[in-house]
Amino acid sequence: MGSFAYFCTMILYNTTYQMPTTVARDFVIWVHEVMLPRIKEFGHMHRGRLSRILSHKDEDSECFALQFEVESTARLHYWFVKQGKALGEELQKTFEGQVIGFSTMMEVITEDEE
């Protein structure tokens, strides 16, 4: 079996959030009006987007994925220390612990240029 080599072109940082449906609309507004502008202003994270997760749907909760691209794990760590941790704490305070999330860091190996 031959060896497989690849080159990481970017880091994709994804945070998946789950919350009661009663706060989902306010969460989307908060992300759009507070979180995304602050992250963009910081300058290390690119191509931010918020998506609703359709594969997990029930009457009582909603799930969303917030994704950003960043050049390296070092820049991601720098962002997290300087801004990300505080934004997470502000989110928890704003929504009184009703929003839970977990983050995943992925290496983008290939990307369609369309």
Steps between C-alpha positions, in 0.01 A plus 500: 500500500646838398541796729253784492625855545283805544548863580281691741379817335298643789357422844121484525374579850144382565293548813172313522240654730181352641229702673129503580286618210384788721844667477601396145379820330680720756814287463505552122452876546777514764744308281419724202513830688765434766715194446565506124591873486739468794671195356530664158640816662767294678642404163628144540182311415358498147187391314277477806162339454216380719298200383197326642556128548213314336601145589426565869149631532253458781217706644691634797844594364690650210860443393730733308856479373723807502804460273809704426817447306834590651852472357657285772445336837732763651275782375193315624658463844592870501141595409357270766721645775448862394131489403335159468488408866347837596239475222403154623459632853291794373279257304443291813419809707265641232305175467525400866661165425223387265738469204751217506769436244804302402776593259682303233818599321550350151768519235368597159682275253321576176251767405288544190580840352145566366 
